[in-house]
């Protein structure tokens, strides 16, 4: 299968593209956050991408394209009729003192204008039949390509790339839709209008044709000369827009760390630099666009002036006053709007379409299939082994996990505790295969995670994050997303076992609709936990998934997973979970400790400090001795109600 076959149909190359590849989607294609090269071939590449989109849009619904073409042809009739009708009204009517003939000529002109307007109105529904499905395909292709690259082997976590993808899903897809609608609507109108003006002028006076066609040709040449600079400025504007979006996302997501480190002035400077860069790019684009406005004066106003100046000479050569008025009508009423159409519709809009289409083709690129990994290996159970795990968020950053070793038997329940920010959620992501370790290996069910296919990994383990996702749909669709064949009896038993009866009743049963906005944090957590409970995964990783549940609901969930086959790893914010676990892993930033609750309480001072801090709300001196802090403890105390639990 070729690389082209891995590409979405809406963004495949147009016929005649070099070696059959869409620019920016080959082996050397740039990533979603990188900048395309400023090569001389970039203009042609952008135009090919735009033409590919135009062809795919028309080919997707040929019937709608035919009807759109038909109504567009009818809407261009006034451009052909106006000059001749005015010439008849002047020469055969006004100058001959025949008011009826003059009225007939003017009436023909008016009727043709009304008919053209009506035909233009009829074309819009067929335009929507072409453009709106293309927009949906573009969104699907960009999302699919972004997700495929994100989960490809060796893909790195990149928040900036996510911000760029958001920019492409919003501004750039909408830019393509709007620009493409303009091209489909106005392309034929422009061509037909120019043909009608030249043909109508030739019919009225062949001597006036050079006066009209000469400046028009010069305007087209100027437009072609300015096109590369406009494409370059448009590309720079897109780059600046994506840079600003990435900087904004990075700043907002790291706001707590920025404040804690006192780096707000540096972050502010970077953000303002991105804003200034976007402003400079926008002004540069506006300056080029302003220069291109001169095309209207050259292509439309210059012919008008030349015809007026040449009117005595034309009249002396036998051109009637009505014919001169008709030529002026062609220039003023049809040629000037056509030139404006070139600059505004077929100019800036086309160039914006070309650049955006090239960028979207890059965003929709899917990674090429890697080498055959050999026979598929599936984890046999929920046992987990971590050997020498090292992970850091960046090449120069301090490791969050440094040489971690851990072995869990199938069916064992482990609780991970430690001060806030010590790496508990990072460990959960590494266990689930969401983050590849920099060093070391994770083995699930006797198989290294790197040797498990994404499909088999999704069936072998499930991760419930701190902020679980509930989508709009029925309760059954939410709960059975990872186990679509779940029977009604099994679903009802799970709902009862996890204490979701009240939620199910409020939704109107398993097939009732769920509105995520109306669910509390605890109810969203229950839905996500039940989704993991019903899955067939033998490894369940709960990253503070029950933090929004009260102690009784949390204990019910814990008991349900005790009865469920498989291994459970829980990142805990309540020490009661650690007391009831088979084993406890304490992350302290230096040397992790494992053992039962009682052994760690007796042998590890930091663990005892954490337990005491949780029970009494006092400062954990062991955490200070370890150089750590426990931010967020106040919220944990308010939600965990430690006084209701027995002493350890």
Secondary structure, DSSP 4 states (H G I P E B T S, - for coil): --TGGGS-GGGSPPTT-GGG--TT-STTPPPTTS-----TTHHHHHHHHHHHHHHHHHHHTHHHHHHHHHHHHHHTHHHHHHHHHHHHIIIIIITTT-HHHHHHHHHHHHHHHHHHHHHHHHHHHHHHHHHHHHHHHHHHHHHHHHHHHHTSTTPPP-HHHHHHHHHIIIIIHHHHHHHHHHHHHHHHHHHHHHHHHHHHHHHH-GGGHHHHHHHHHHHHHHHHHHHHHHHHHHHHHHHHHHHHHHHHHHHHHTHHHHHHHT-HHHHHHHHHHHHHHHHHHHHHHHHHHHHHTHHHIIIIIHHHHHHHHHHHHHHHTT--HHHHHHHHHIIIIIIHHHHHIIIIIIIIHHHHHHHHHHHHHHHT--PPP-----S-----SS-EEEEEEEE-SSTTSPPSEEEEEEEE-TT-EEEEE-STTSSHHHHHHHHTTSS--SEEEEEETTEEGGGS-HHHHHHHEEEE-SS----SEEHHHHHTTT-TT--HHHHHHHHHHTT-HHHHHHHTSTTSEE-GGGS-HHHHHHHHHHHHHHS--SEEEEESTTTTS-HHHHHHHHHHHHHSSSEEEEE-SSHHHHHHSSEEEE--SSS-EEE-HHHHHHH-HHHHHHHHHHHH----HHHHHTT---TTHHHHHHHH-GGGSPP-
